[in-house]
Every structure is written in C-alpha cells, then in structure tokens.
Amino acid sequence: MSYETIIVEKDGPLTTITLNRPDRLNAMPPQMADEIGAAFYDLGDSRAVLITGAGKGFCSGADLAARGEGSALQSKGGSHRALQNHYNPAINQVLRADVPVICAVNGPAAGVGCSLALAGDFVLAGKSAYFLQAFVNIGLVPDGGSTWLLSRAIGRARATRMMMLGEKIGAEQAENWGLIYKACDDDALLDEARALAEKLANGPTLAYATMKRNIATALDGNLTEVLRAEAEGQRTAGASKDAMEGGMAFLQKRKPEFKGE
C-alpha cells in the first residue's frame, strides 16, 4: 500500500512508521489515522513497530479540518464521526497489536498525538518533548482514549490535572510520573528507541503478545480472570519454538536465538 501522510519502512523484523506532515507538526487528519491503521493491519512478519514523527514534532493533535470529516467547530457532529470512523480505530489497532510498539516522541505530543504516543508499550521522549491535553482551552474534552490511558498510567489526580488544567508535561516529569518509559537527550532519542525496538523485534514474539493481552486483562479484569489468562497464555507460550529455544539456551549457557515462532 502507498501512503501520503506517513512513511513506512521495513528493516528485517522491525517496521518503522514516521508521521510525515512536518510542516504541521504532524497534525493528524483522518487520512493519517486511516493510514496508521492500515500500516498496522499490514505488518506481515514484522515483530516490532517503532513510531516517530518527522521534523520537530511527534504529533500536535487532530487536524480535522484538513480532509473529509470537517472540524468540530465547522461541522455539527464532525468530531464525533471522525473519532468513531478514523481516530478510535487507529488507536485501537496500536493498542491491540500483537507485537511490541515503541514510540519515540520527538517534540509535542498533543491531543490525539498524546493518545497515539501513550498507546505504545514503550514510550521514549526527547527531553525537549512534552505531552499535552489542551482540549479544555477550547471547551472540549480529551479523546482518542486519553481518559483511559492517562487514568491508568498516572492515576486520577494527575490525569485530572492534565485534562482540566491543560498543562504541558515535559518528558522528564512524564518519566518521574511513570507516564513514559524513559526521557532521553534529544540527539540520542532515535538511537535509543531503535536499539530497544531491535531488541524487542528479536525477542520471543508470541510471549510478548501474550504478555500484552494479560496486561490488558489485568487492567480491566479481576484476579480470577487474570490467573486464568496467565495459565492459558503460559500454555500457548510453552508450546512455542521460542520457549524450546529459550530452555535449550539456558541449559547450554548461551544467548537464545528467538524466531518469533
């Protein structure tokens, strides 16, 4: 598939998705949301995904006026339609991916751009980057899964602070809060993110997928459901070639060579 608003590059088991509207700080029109969803649908044999932004920003938020659905201020119900038909499906694709997703936040991550970043399993951010929920400044509410993601990541009080006060949260503060995995020097961000992505791309893919599902169950389920999911996941992972390779490598005192099978 050809893309107009993102760049998709495959390097062995790693796929890199670059949001590519740098002149707009990668503001996300519905088309970009659709293309992100399509890229995740078309991962093929990729075993990890790295998402970043071109230029000086990760994603400055939704750009509903750019194409198709119209903006919330110009079209009655336009924002609702855009969320239901474009943005929410894209975020859901990222959250439910069967492979690790690493987000390298290289500047503003605002609105749905914040949601996209936090949908990653590992979020690294340059120290000049920040996370922002500015909806309150124009009388709107956070969307794209932000309410769910923020509340679970940093708790009610901090999520309320971000959403109701519309404050910018810098990368180092985000790391201290547990909102992201790591704050990096700006010039080291992509190197560190890629090194982590490559490590995960060469890890036990089936086990990673099961871990992701079990974490999702733990966030929304009860202990009985989690114990059942762990047991079922262990049965699936235990039957994999990677588990056999991991066991043999342990006994032979060598580094395992996982194939994602």
SENUBA-83563 format. One line per 5 residues: number of its first residue (from 1); for each residue x, y, z of N, C-alpha, C. Coordinates in nm, 4 decimals. Layout:
NUM = X/Y/Z/X/Y/Z/X/Y/Z ~ ...
// end
This chain:
1 = 0.0842/-0.1196/0.0000/0.0000/0.0000/0.0000/0.0876/0.1244/0.0000 ~ 0.0476/0.2265/-0.0762/0.1194/0.3529/-0.0761/0.0542/0.4479/0.0245 ~ 0.1368/0.5328/0.0867/0.0886/0.6228/0.1907/0.1232/0.7664/0.1538 ~ 0.0367/0.8595/0.1943/0.0585/1.0010/0.1662/0.0983/1.0809/0.2896 ~ 0.0596/1.0351/0.4091/0.0829/1.1143/0.5304/0.1798/1.0477/0.6274
6 = 0.2193/0.9250/0.5993/0.3167/0.8547/0.6822/0.4198/0.7878/0.5926 ~ 0.5323/0.7560/0.6507/0.6350/0.6785/0.5825/0.6482/0.5459/0.6560 ~ 0.6411/0.4351/0.5823/0.6537/0.3027/0.6422/0.7782/0.2362/0.5858 ~ 0.8688/0.1989/0.6759/0.9935/0.1343/0.6357/1.0088/0.0021/0.7095 ~ 1.0399/-0.1028/0.6368/1.0602/-0.2343/0.6979/1.2072/-0.2713/0.6871
11 = 1.2652/-0.3069/0.8014/1.4055/-0.3479/0.8083/1.4109/-0.4789/0.8855 ~ 1.4098/-0.5902/0.8130/1.4044/-0.7193/0.8794/1.2769/-0.7324/0.9597 ~ 1.2879/-0.7663/1.0882/1.1675/-0.7858/1.1695/1.1091/-0.6568/1.2267 ~ 1.1713/-0.5420/1.1960/1.1259/-0.4152/1.2524/1.0608/-0.3267/1.1472 ~ 0.9415/-0.2753/1.1785/0.8739/-0.1764/1.0948/0.8786/-0.0415/1.1644
16 = 0.9196/0.0622/1.0906/0.9199/0.1984/1.1428/0.8138/0.2801/1.0709 ~ 0.7276/0.3447/1.1477/0.6238/0.4325/1.0944/0.6580/0.5749/1.1350 ~ 0.6768/0.6619/1.0367/0.7085/0.8021/1.0631/0.5918/0.8893/1.0196 ~ 0.5331/0.9625/1.1121/0.4274/1.0572/1.0779/0.4918/1.1679/0.9950 ~ 0.4355/1.1964/0.8775/0.5102/1.2778/0.7815/0.4325/1.3996/0.7316
21 = 0.3998/1.4881/0.8260/0.3467/1.6206/0.7913/0.4229/1.7237/0.8746 ~ 0.5541/1.7305/0.8570/0.6367/1.8140/0.9454/0.6002/1.9611/0.9435 ~ 0.5461/2.0088/0.8319/0.5079/2.1498/0.8243/0.3896/2.1817/0.9156 ~ 0.3178/2.0776/0.9598/0.2040/2.0940/1.0505/0.2311/2.0289/1.1862 ~ 0.3602/2.0081/1.2180/0.3974/1.9340/1.3386/0.3240/1.8008/1.3449
26 = 0.3050/1.7429/1.2254/0.2410/1.6119/1.2107/0.1003/1.6064/1.2688 ~ 0.0293/1.7192/1.2589/-0.1126/1.7173/1.2955/-0.1814/1.6075/1.2157 ~ -0.2711/1.5359/1.2798/-0.3265/1.4138/1.2232/-0.4648/1.4350/1.1616 ~ -0.4759/1.4374/1.0294/-0.6075/1.4378/0.9665/-0.6650/1.2960/0.9691 ~ -0.7919/1.2804/0.9415/-0.8491/1.1455/0.9368/-0.7725/1.0515/0.8451
31 = -0.7192/1.1033/0.7336/-0.6443/1.0188/0.6416/-0.5229/0.9565/0.7097 ~ -0.4519/1.0353/0.7915/-0.3342/0.9805/0.8600/-0.3757/0.8708/0.9572 ~ -0.4851/0.8912/1.0293/-0.5340/0.7876/1.1206/-0.5632/0.6595/1.0440 ~ -0.6277/0.6733/0.9283/-0.6571/0.5557/0.8466/-0.5293/0.4870/0.8006 ~ -0.4294/0.5663/0.7632/-0.3051/0.5074/0.7136/-0.2274/0.4379/0.8253
36 = -0.2320/0.4931/0.9465/-0.1691/0.4251/1.0598/-0.2369/0.2907/1.0826 ~ -0.3701/0.2905/1.0817/-0.4420/0.1654/1.0988/-0.4083/0.0647/0.9905 ~ -0.3983/0.1112/0.8659/-0.3652/0.0222/0.7548/-0.2249/-0.0336/0.7695 ~ -0.1305/0.0493/0.8146/0.0072/0.0036/0.8330/0.0142/-0.1063/0.9386 ~ -0.0641/-0.0928/1.0453/-0.0652/-0.1972/1.1480/-0.1345/-0.3231/1.0972
41 = -0.2345/-0.3056/1.0140/-0.3031/-0.4212/0.9569/-0.2106/-0.4990/0.8628 ~ -0.1142/-0.4280/0.8037/-0.0267/-0.4860/0.7018/0.1144/-0.5104/0.7543 ~ 0.1282/-0.5472/0.8811/0.2615/-0.5673/0.9381/0.3316/-0.6917/0.8849 ~ 0.2543/-0.7868/0.8371/0.3160/-0.9084/0.7838/0.3967/-0.9807/0.8897 ~ 0.5242/-1.0079/0.8604/0.6078/-1.0819/0.9539/0.6887/-0.9908/1.0462
46 = 0.6537/-0.8633/1.0536/0.7224/-0.7718/1.1451/0.6993/-0.8158/1.2890 ~ 0.8008/-0.7952/1.3716/0.7939/-0.8410/1.5100/0.8055/-0.7269/1.6110 ~ 0.8135/-0.6050/1.5618/0.8090/-0.4862/1.6470/0.7832/-0.3661/1.5580 ~ 0.7256/-0.2608/1.6177/0.6953/-0.1380/1.5434/0.7507/-0.0190/1.6201 ~ 0.8182/0.0683/1.5482/0.8676/0.1941/1.6034/0.7910/0.3080/1.5379
51 = 0.7321/0.3965/1.6188/0.6570/0.5115/1.5673/0.7271/0.6400/1.6102 ~ 0.7483/0.7303/1.5172/0.8050/0.8611/1.5493/0.7478/0.9642/1.4535 ~ 0.7922/1.0886/1.4677/0.7423/1.1950/1.3823/0.8545/1.2607/1.3047 ~ 0.8250/1.3042/1.1837/0.9226/1.3777/1.1038/0.9335/1.5211/1.1551 ~ 1.0524/1.5782/1.1432/1.0697/1.7177/1.1803/1.0764/1.7402/1.3299
56 = 1.0140/1.8468/1.3776/1.0302/1.8930/1.5152/0.9178/1.8514/1.6084 ~ 0.8270/1.7691/1.5620/0.7169/1.7295/1.6480/0.6782/1.5851/1.6279 ~ 0.6198/1.5250/1.7318/0.5662/1.3897/1.7186/0.4293/1.3980/1.6519 ~ 0.3348/1.4629/1.7182/0.2022/1.4859/1.6605/0.1319/1.5915/1.7436 ~ 0.0952/1.7021/1.6798/0.0364/1.8156/1.7513/-0.1136/1.8018/1.7720
61 = -0.1693/1.6861/1.7399/-0.3112/1.6621/1.7635/-0.3873/1.6383/1.6343 ~ -0.5176/1.6293/1.6457/-0.6018/1.6041/1.5295/-0.6070/1.7264/1.4390 ~ -0.6151/1.7012/1.3090/-0.6307/1.8076/1.2107/-0.7580/1.7767/1.1325 ~ -0.8707/1.7928/1.1981/-0.9976/1.7514/1.1390/-1.0363/1.8354/1.0177 ~ -0.9842/1.9574/1.0106/-1.0214/2.0452/0.9000/-0.9449/2.0122/0.7726
66 = -0.8443/1.9250/0.7833/-0.7573/1.9004/0.6681/-0.8278/1.8241/0.5574 ~ -0.9141/1.7295/0.5951/-0.9760/1.6491/0.4906/-1.0975/1.5744/0.5443 ~ -1.2005/1.5731/0.4672/-1.3066/1.4740/0.4861/-1.4143/1.5077/0.5866 ~ -1.3835/1.4943/0.7160/-1.4898/1.4961/0.8154/-1.5277/1.6371/0.8607 ~ -1.4430/1.7367/0.8409/-1.4708/1.8704/0.8912/-1.4327/1.8830/1.0368
71 = -1.4179/2.0037/1.0864/-1.3765/2.0254/1.2245/-1.4962/2.0328/1.3171 ~ -1.4671/2.0173/1.4469/-1.5742/2.0231/1.5464/-1.6404/2.1599/1.5469 ~ -1.5655/2.2640/1.5096/-1.6202/2.3994/1.5119/-1.6959/2.4331/1.3843 ~ -1.6735/2.3582/1.2762/-1.7320/2.3912/1.1466/-1.8423/2.2955/1.1032 ~ -1.8453/2.1790/1.1628/-1.9404/2.0782/1.1171/-2.0035/2.0099/1.2373
76 = -2.1339/2.0200/1.2501/-2.2042/1.9570/1.3618/-2.1864/1.8056/1.3541 ~ -2.1332/1.7502/1.4604/-2.1119/1.6060/1.4638/-1.9865/1.5614/1.3918 ~ -1.9098/1.6542/1.3329/-1.7910/1.6156/1.2573/-1.6865/1.5490/1.3426 ~ -1.6641/1.6021/1.4637/-1.5643/1.5441/1.5527/-1.6044/1.4031/1.5949 ~ -1.7317/1.3846/1.6264/-1.7803/1.2521/1.6661/-1.7604/1.1508/1.5548
81 = -1.7967/1.1884/1.4324/-1.7802/1.0963/1.3190/-1.6340/1.0629/1.2951 ~ -1.5485/1.1657/1.3049/-1.4060/1.1427/1.2812/-1.3471/1.0480/1.3858 ~ -1.3879/1.0655/1.5103/-1.3386/0.9765/1.6157/-1.3858/0.8336/1.5929 ~ -1.5136/0.8172/1.5690/-1.5695/0.6832/1.5531/-1.5170/0.6116/1.4286 ~ -1.4987/0.6865/1.3211/-1.4647/0.6243/1.1933/-1.3158/0.6186/1.1628
86 = -1.2357/0.7029/1.2290/-1.0944/0.7132/1.1917/-0.9997/0.7037/1.3115 ~ -1.0122/0.7973/1.4047/-0.9128/0.8054/1.5120/-0.9204/0.6884/1.6099 ~ -1.0392/0.6582/1.6583/-1.0519/0.5492/1.7546/-1.0079/0.4147/1.6972 ~ -1.0461/0.3797/1.5745/-0.9966/0.2539/1.5182/-0.8436/0.2494/1.5080 ~ -0.7806/0.3619/1.4750/-0.6343/0.3639/1.4636/-0.5693/0.3408/1.5995
91 = -0.6166/0.4106/1.7025/-0.5601/0.3927/1.8357/-0.5813/0.2488/1.8830 ~ -0.6970/0.1944/1.8531/-0.7267/0.0571/1.8931/-0.6334/-0.0418/1.8245 ~ -0.5997/-0.0163/1.6983/-0.5061/-0.1030/1.6272/-0.3697/-0.1034/1.6950 ~ -0.3247/0.0140/1.7374/-0.1946/0.0237/1.8048/-0.1993/-0.0490/1.9386 ~ -0.3040/-0.0249/2.0173/-0.3150/-0.0866/2.1485/-0.3236/-0.2389/2.1402
96 = -0.3873/-0.2902/2.0373/-0.4126/-0.4338/2.0277/-0.3125/-0.5077/1.9387 ~ -0.2085/-0.4386/1.8949/-0.1074/-0.5037/1.8105/-0.0458/-0.6218/1.8846 ~ -0.0214/-0.7302/1.8125/0.0368/-0.8500/1.8721/0.1883/-0.8418/1.8851 ~ 0.2463/-0.7288/1.8508/0.3913/-0.7107/1.8613/0.4198/-0.5880/1.9479 ~ 0.5382/-0.5776/2.0057/0.5719/-0.4589/2.0844/0.5715/-0.3331/1.9988
101 = 0.5186/-0.2249/2.0558/0.5150/-0.0953/1.9882/0.5970/0.0037/2.0708 ~ 0.6937/0.0665/2.0057/0.7811/0.1628/2.0708/0.7545/0.2993/2.0093 ~ 0.7265/0.3997/2.0903/0.7033/0.5354/2.0402/0.8190/0.6252/2.0810 ~ 0.8785/0.6915/1.9819/0.9866/0.7866/2.0059/0.9294/0.9263/1.9870 ~ 0.9043/0.9951/2.0973/0.8363/1.1244/2.0949/0.9402/1.2361/2.0846
106 = 0.9434/1.2987/1.9697/1.0489/1.3943/1.9366/0.9998/1.5380/1.9319 ~ 0.9110/1.5727/2.0226/0.8539/1.7073/2.0242/0.7146/1.7017/2.0828 ~ 0.6265/1.7951/2.0495/0.4918/1.7947/2.1067/0.4149/1.6666/2.0759 ~ 0.3490/1.6146/2.1786/0.2537/1.5049/2.1633/0.1256/1.5546/2.2284 ~ 0.0380/1.6103/2.1467/-0.0811/1.6780/2.1998/-0.2079/1.6110/2.1500
111 = -0.3136/1.6188/2.2315/-0.4420/1.5643/2.1890/-0.4321/1.4197/2.1482 ~ -0.4804/1.3884/2.0291/-0.4751/1.2506/1.9814/-0.3314/1.2065/1.9580 ~ -0.2395/1.3020/1.9404/-0.0981/1.2676/1.9319/-0.0460/1.2146/2.0636 ~ -0.0960/1.2689/2.1748/-0.0635/1.2166/2.3074/-0.1197/1.0751/2.3221 ~ -0.2431/1.0552/2.2759/-0.3040/0.9219/2.2819/-0.2225/0.8211/2.2023
116 = -0.1819/0.8588/2.0819/-0.1032/0.7689/1.9978/0.0267/0.7323/2.0666 ~ 0.0949/0.8312/2.1231/0.2210/0.8032/2.1905/0.2016/0.7069/2.3068 ~ 0.1006/0.7335/2.3901/0.0796/0.6528/2.5097/0.0214/0.5158/2.4799 ~ -0.0244/0.4949/2.3557/-0.0718/0.3624/2.3161/0.0440/0.2663/2.2968 ~ 0.1666/0.3183/2.2872/0.2826/0.2324/2.2720/0.3128/0.1556/2.3995
121 = 0.3792/0.0428/2.3855/0.4193/-0.0365/2.5017/0.5385/0.0280/2.5718 ~ 0.6251/0.0903/2.4944/0.7390/0.1642/2.5479/0.7373/0.3034/2.4858 ~ 0.7392/0.4064/2.5698/0.7398/0.5438/2.5205/0.8700/0.6097/2.5654 ~ 0.9510/0.6489/2.4689/1.0714/0.7257/2.4956/1.0480/0.8661/2.4417 ~ 1.0963/0.9667/2.5125/1.0737/1.1047/2.4695/1.2013/1.1851/2.4847
126 = 1.2294/1.2691/2.3856/1.3386/1.3634/2.3976/1.3090/1.4612/2.5097 ~ 1.4133/1.5098/2.5743/1.3929/1.5954/2.6912/1.3253/1.7284/2.6578 ~ 1.3244/1.7662/2.5315/1.2524/1.8880/2.4927/1.1068/1.8584/2.4555 ~ 1.0692/1.7323/2.4528/0.9322/1.6934/2.4162/0.8381/1.7184/2.5329 ~ 0.7088/1.7217/2.5013/0.6100/1.7340/2.6083/0.4791/1.6678/2.5650
131 = 0.3958/1.6421/2.6660/0.2652/1.5786/2.6470/0.1595/1.6783/2.6922 ~ 0.0535/1.6913/2.6131/-0.0429/1.7981/2.6377/-0.1847/1.7542/2.6051 ~ -0.2758/1.7859/2.6973/-0.4188/1.7703/2.6753/-0.4799/1.9103/2.6826 ~ -0.4870/1.9786/2.5697/-0.5264/2.1196/2.5669/-0.6740/2.1412/2.5351 ~ -0.7517/2.0346/2.5318/-0.8926/2.0454/2.4928/-0.9686/2.1469/2.5772
136 = -0.9371/2.1519/2.7071/-1.0100/2.2401/2.7976/-0.9999/2.3859/2.7537 ~ -0.8918/2.4210/2.6865/-0.8717/2.5601/2.6448/-0.9706/2.6046/2.5380 ~ -1.0329/2.5089/2.4693/-1.1331/2.5431/2.3683/-1.2688/2.4802/2.4006 ~ -1.2853/2.4411/2.5280/-1.4144/2.3916/2.5732/-1.4488/2.2514/2.5278 ~ -1.3460/2.1707/2.4949/-1.3695/2.0327/2.4536/-1.3137/1.9366/2.5577
141 = -1.3271/1.8074/2.5316/-1.2812/1.7055/2.6264/-1.1789/1.6144/2.5588 ~ -1.0865/1.5569/2.6365/-0.9885/1.4643/2.5793/-1.0569/1.3477/2.5104 ~ -0.9920/1.2997/2.4033/-1.0496/1.1885/2.3273/-0.9381/1.0972/2.2783 ~ -0.9719/1.0069/2.1882/-0.8734/0.9142/2.1356/-0.8201/0.8163/2.2390 ~ -0.8969/0.7935/2.3451/-0.8541/0.7014/2.4504/-0.7723/0.7665/2.5600
146 = -0.7523/0.8992/2.5534/-0.6677/0.9669/2.6521/-0.7177/0.9475/2.7954 ~ -0.8479/0.9540/2.8165/-0.9013/0.9406/2.9512/-0.8648/0.8052/3.0105 ~ -0.8781/0.7015/2.9325/-0.8438/0.5649/2.9757/-0.6949/0.5507/2.9984 ~ -0.6153/0.5958/2.9006/-0.4701/0.5792/2.9070/-0.4096/0.6568/3.0235 ~ -0.4486/0.7831/3.0387/-0.3913/0.8658/3.1437/-0.4313/0.8175/3.2828
151 = -0.5574/0.7846/3.3015/-0.6044/0.7423/3.4333/-0.5316/0.6178/3.4818 ~ -0.5071/0.5250/3.3917/-0.4390/0.4017/3.4293/-0.2891/0.4200/3.4460 ~ -0.2317/0.5115/3.3713/-0.0869/0.5300/3.3771/-0.0429/0.6120/3.4980 ~ -0.1178/0.7186/3.5301/-0.0700/0.8112/3.6336/-0.1719/0.8372/3.7439 ~ -0.2874/0.7721/3.7400/-0.3853/0.7874/3.8471/-0.4790/0.9050/3.8269
156 = -0.5818/0.9075/3.9087/-0.6891/1.0057/3.8930/-0.6402/1.1487/3.9095 ~ -0.5621/1.1751/4.0148/-0.5248/1.3134/4.0451/-0.4420/1.3752/3.9322 ~ -0.3424/1.3035/3.8847/-0.2567/1.3582/3.7796/-0.3286/1.3632/3.6457 ~ -0.4116/1.2631/3.6181/-0.4894/1.2660/3.4943/-0.5837/1.3866/3.4948 ~ -0.6459/1.4118/3.6081/-0.7350/1.5274/3.6208/-0.6572/1.6574/3.6003
161 = -0.5391/1.6635/3.6576/-0.4543/1.7819/3.6409/-0.4248/1.8067/3.4933 ~ -0.3833/1.7029/3.4222/-0.3503/1.7207/3.2809/-0.4712/1.7632/3.1998 ~ -0.5856/1.7016/3.2274/-0.7032/1.7262/3.1444/-0.7740/1.8567/3.1793 ~ -0.7864/1.8878/3.3070/-0.8631/2.0063/3.3459/-0.7817/2.1353/3.3468 ~ -0.6505/2.1249/3.3663/-0.5659/2.2441/3.3674/-0.4939/2.2653/3.2349
166 = -0.4895/2.1638/3.1507/-0.4280/2.1784/3.0196/-0.2803/2.2136/3.0256 ~ -0.2086/2.1568/3.1227/-0.0667/2.1866/3.1388/0.0201/2.0990/3.0493 ~ 0.1299/2.1560/3.0036/0.2300/2.0770/2.9328/0.3098/1.9963/3.0357 ~ 0.3248/1.8673/3.0082/0.4035/1.7806/3.0961/0.5299/1.7411/3.0198 ~ 0.6440/1.7928/3.0646/0.7705/1.7653/2.9982/0.8126/1.6208/3.0113
171 = 0.9075/1.5799/2.9267/0.9498/1.4401/2.9213/1.0034/1.3901/3.0548 ~ 1.0857/1.4707/3.1224/1.1425/1.4250/3.2490/1.0362/1.4123/3.3571 ~ 0.9408/1.5053/3.3591/0.8304/1.4939/3.4544/0.7452/1.3718/3.4205 ~ 0.7227/1.3489/3.2912/0.6451/1.2320/3.2489/0.7123/1.1025/3.2938 ~ 0.8441/1.0979/3.2855/0.9153/0.9789/3.3333/0.9008/0.9645/3.4846
176 = 0.9147/1.0743/3.5574/0.9012/1.0689/3.7031/0.7626/1.0230/3.7457 ~ 0.6617/1.0610/3.6688/0.5248/1.0203/3.6992/0.4965/0.8747/3.6630 ~ 0.5811/0.8148/3.5822/0.5515/0.6814/3.5315/0.4636/0.6834/3.4082 ~ 0.4516/0.8014/3.3471/0.3700/0.8131/3.2263/0.4405/0.7524/3.1058 ~ 0.5741/0.7609/3.1035/0.6527/0.7079/2.9926/0.7659/0.6214/3.0459
181 = 0.8259/0.5481/2.9559/0.9360/0.4580/2.9911/1.0633/0.5344/3.0220 ~ 1.0984/0.6339/2.9355/1.2281/0.6987/2.9528/1.2336/0.8343/2.8835 ~ 1.2985/0.9317/2.9491/1.3316/1.0594/2.8868/1.4769/1.0527/2.8426 ~ 1.5029/1.0926/2.7187/1.6370/1.0805/2.6602/1.6861/1.2181/2.6149 ~ 1.8167/1.2334/2.6038/1.8699/1.3510/2.5363/1.8150/1.3537/2.3942
186 = 1.7797/1.4700/2.3462/1.7164/1.4805/2.2149/1.7964/1.4120/2.1042 ~ 1.9289/1.4338/2.1045/2.0095/1.3793/1.9956/2.0338/1.2297/2.0068 ~ 1.9942/1.1704/2.1209/2.0097/1.0262/2.1396/1.8779/0.9511/2.1275 ~ 1.7667/1.0255/2.1138/1.6339/0.9636/2.1195/1.6158/0.8515/2.0189 ~ 1.6368/0.8806/1.8920/1.6095/0.7793/1.7899/1.7026/0.6604/1.8006
191 = 1.8279/0.6837/1.8352/1.9212/0.5724/1.8513/1.8776/0.4809/1.9647 ~ 1.8370/0.5404/2.0769/1.7941/0.4587/2.1901/1.6640/0.3854/2.1599 ~ 1.5722/0.4553/2.0946/1.4439/0.3925/2.0614/1.4638/0.2782/1.9627 ~ 1.5493/0.3001/1.8641/1.5724/0.1953/1.7649/1.6438/0.0749/1.8268 ~ 1.7390/0.1003/1.9148/1.8082/-0.0109/1.9804/1.7096/-0.0960/2.0602
196 = 1.6182/-0.0304/2.1326/1.5172/-0.1034/2.2083/1.4239/-0.1781/2.1141 ~ 1.3811/-0.1115/2.0061/1.2901/-0.1751/1.9107/1.3545/-0.2980/1.8474 ~ 1.4814/-0.2887/1.8126/1.5501/-0.4026/1.7518/1.5647/-0.5174/1.8509 ~ 1.5906/-0.4834/1.9766/1.5979/-0.5881/2.0789/1.4650/-0.6625/2.0896 ~ 1.3562/-0.5875/2.0948/1.2247/-0.6498/2.1054/1.1876/-0.7257/1.9790
201 = 1.2291/-0.6736/1.8631/1.1981/-0.7396/1.7364/1.2661/-0.8748/1.7255 ~ 1.3689/-0.8960/1.8039/1.4402/-1.0235/1.8009/1.4133/-1.1071/1.9256 ~ 1.3074/-1.0725/1.9966/1.2710/-1.1451/2.1172/1.1620/-1.2479/2.0919 ~ 1.1090/-1.3081/2.1989/1.0048/-1.4115/2.1875/0.8688/-1.3496/2.1573 ~ 0.8365/-1.3336/2.0315/0.7197/-1.2574/1.9874/0.5889/-1.3098/2.0441
206 = 0.5697/-1.4407/2.0444/0.4447/-1.4970/2.0955/0.4295/-1.4691/2.2448 ~ 0.5389/-1.4741/2.3180/0.5332/-1.4433/2.4607/0.4985/-1.2963/2.4821 ~ 0.5569/-1.2086/2.4013/0.5244/-1.0659/2.4123/0.3752/-1.0430/2.3890 ~ 0.3206/-1.1057/2.2854/0.1793/-1.0874/2.2536/0.0908/-1.1320/2.3699 ~ 0.1276/-1.2449/2.4310/0.0505/-1.2950/2.5445/0.0623/-1.2022/2.6640
211 = 0.1824/-1.1491/2.6882/0.2002/-1.0526/2.7972/0.1102/-0.9314/2.7773 ~ 0.1044/-0.8802/2.6542/0.0226/-0.7625/2.6265/-0.1247/-0.7901/2.6554 ~ -0.1727/-0.9056/2.6126/-0.3125/-0.9402/2.6385/-0.3381/-0.9550/2.7876 ~ -0.2436/-1.0150/2.8591/-0.2623/-1.0350/3.0027/-0.2589/-0.9032/3.0795 ~ -0.1750/-0.8101/3.0359/-0.1729/-0.6776/3.0989/-0.3072/-0.6088/3.0788
216 = -0.3628/-0.6190/2.9565/-0.4937/-0.5598/2.9296/-0.6009/-0.6227/3.0181 ~ -0.5937/-0.7541/3.0360/-0.6886/-0.8226/3.1235/-0.6732/-0.7758/3.2671 ~ -0.5485/-0.7571/3.3113/-0.5234/-0.7145/3.4489/-0.5773/-0.5741/3.4747 ~ -0.5733/-0.4878/3.3733/-0.6213/-0.3511/3.3906/-0.7729/-0.3459/3.4060 ~ -0.8420/-0.4363/3.3392/-0.9885/-0.4287/3.3370/-1.0580/-0.5444/3.4067
221 = -0.9854/-0.6517/3.4376/-1.0482/-0.7708/3.4937/-1.0232/-0.7868/3.6420 ~ -1.0629/-0.9030/3.6940/-1.0389/-0.9345/3.8348/-0.9304/-1.0428/3.8443 ~ -0.8918/-1.0766/3.9652/-0.7815/-1.1706/3.9851/-0.8103/-1.3060/3.9217 ~ -0.9332/-1.3539/3.9340/-0.9670/-1.4839/3.8762/-0.9458/-1.4826/3.7251 ~ -0.9872/-1.3750/3.6600/-0.9691/-1.3632/3.5153/-0.8219/-1.3545/3.4776
226 = -0.7446/-1.2843/3.5576/-0.6021/-1.2705/3.5300/-0.5307/-1.4042/3.5475 ~ -0.5606/-1.4762/3.6538/-0.4970/-1.6066/3.6758/-0.5287/-1.7026/3.5622 ~ -0.6543/-1.7002/3.5158/-0.6925/-1.7861/3.4038/-0.6177/-1.7460/3.2766 ~ -0.6102/-1.6152/3.2514/-0.5410/-1.5680/3.1315/-0.3932/-1.6024/3.1352 ~ -0.3305/-1.5905/3.2531/-0.1885/-1.6256/3.2644/-0.1659/-1.7734/3.2373
231 = -0.2526/-1.8566/3.2921/-0.2363/-2.0009/3.2717/-0.2533/-2.0378/3.1248 ~ -0.3550/-1.9808/3.0600/-0.3764/-2.0082/2.9190/-0.2600/-1.9541/2.8354 ~ -0.2133/-1.8355/2.8709/-0.1010/-1.7781/2.7991/0.0254/-1.8602/2.8149 ~ 0.0462/-1.9132/2.9344/0.1648/-1.9951/2.9576/0.1590/-2.1238/2.8768 ~ 0.0378/-2.1775/2.8619/0.0245/-2.2982/2.7795/0.0597/-2.2689/2.6342
236 = 0.0125/-2.1542/2.5831/0.0427/-2.1171/2.4442/0.1907/-2.0890/2.4256 ~ 0.2468/-2.0079/2.5159/0.3886/-1.9737/2.5038/0.4764/-2.0968/2.5226 ~ 0.4373/-2.1834/2.6146/0.5178/-2.3018/2.6431/0.5267/-2.3982/2.5264 ~ 0.4291/-2.3925/2.4363/0.4295/-2.4820/2.3199/0.5042/-2.4221/2.2015 ~ 0.5575/-2.3026/2.2162/0.6224/-2.2353/2.1042/0.7660/-2.2830/2.0843
241 = 0.8157/-2.2636/1.9631/0.9553/-2.2955/1.9324/1.0489/-2.2041/2.0109 ~ 1.0072/-2.0809/2.0337/1.0908/-1.9887/2.1100/1.1114/-2.0370/2.2528 ~ 1.0072/-2.0929/2.3147/1.0213/-2.1434/2.4509/1.1184/-2.2610/2.4537 ~ 1.1104/-2.3462/2.3526/1.2039/-2.4587/2.3450/1.3475/-2.4081/2.3284 ~ 1.3635/-2.3082/2.2417/1.4958/-2.2488/2.2209/1.5451/-2.1810/2.3486
246 = 1.4567/-2.1125/2.4186/1.4959/-2.0469/2.5428/1.5423/-2.1458/2.6473 ~ 1.4721/-2.2584/2.6585/1.5110/-2.3623/2.7535/1.6453/-2.4235/2.7196 ~ 1.6651/-2.4523/2.5908/1.7920/-2.5110/2.5472/1.9077/-2.4135/2.5691 ~ 1.8837/-2.2865/2.5393/1.9886/-2.1861/2.5570/2.0266/-2.1728/2.7042 ~ 1.9276/-2.1822/2.7933/1.9552/-2.1738/2.9362/2.0429/-2.2906/2.9805
251 = 2.0063/-2.4095/2.9362/2.0831/-2.5284/2.9743/2.2243/-2.5267/2.9166 ~ 2.2363/-2.4721/2.7962/2.3662/-2.4678/2.7285/2.4451/-2.3409/2.7612 ~ 2.3881/-2.2563/2.8466/2.4533/-2.1329/2.8911/2.4967/-2.0446/2.7746 ~ 2.3996/-2.0189/2.6843/2.4238/-1.9321/2.5695/2.3050/-1.8382/2.5516 ~ 2.3218/-1.7387/2.4663/2.2141/-1.6447/2.4387/2.1123/-1.7093/2.3455
256 = 1.9830/-1.7026/2.3756/1.8836/-1.7643/2.2866/1.8687/-1.6880/2.1559 ~ 1.8323/-1.7594/2.0518/1.8051/-1.7004/1.9217/1.6575/-1.7216/1.8889 ~ 1.5759/-1.6237/1.9249/1.4317/-1.6349/1.9052/1.3938/-1.6037/1.7617 ~ 1.2925/-1.6756/1.7116/1.2468/-1.6590/1.5737/1.1040/-1.6036/1.5649 ~ 1.0429/-1.5835/1.6784/0.9059/-1.5351/1.6780/0.8057/-1.6430/1.6458
261 = 0.8407/-1.7670/1.6723/0.7531/-1.8798/1.6383/0.7197/-1.9623/1.7615
// end
